[in-house]
Amino acid sequence: MLGDERVNIKRGVNRIKKEANLPKDFRPLHGLRHHFATMLASSGKVDLYTLQKLLSHKDPRMTQRYAHIVDEAPRRGANTNAELINELISQPVNKGKNTGKK
């Protein structure tokens, strides 16, 4: 544990940015956080409420700023929901009958 000492990571970060051909104004921690949020949101598998909690945002509007959902994600989500609905509809319906054996 470093206690109250601050560690300057600027030189290492600048070397990584140069090797990765990233723009000089790229902010790595912000950029990685933004990328994380965007990838989860665009996967269609993580809802914005969960993403808000993962990012520790108090206001959901802040999460929406990070979550640039690509056009394909809502389509994937709709297809997944359609598959789930079809699966649920095709299951036999138990109309309150006791099916247990005595």
Secondary structure, DSSP 8 states (H G I E B T S, - for coil): --TT-----HHHHHHHHHHTT--TT--HHHHHHHHHHHHHHHHTSS-HHHHHHHHT-SSHHHHHHH----THHHHHHHHHHHHHHHHHHHS----S------
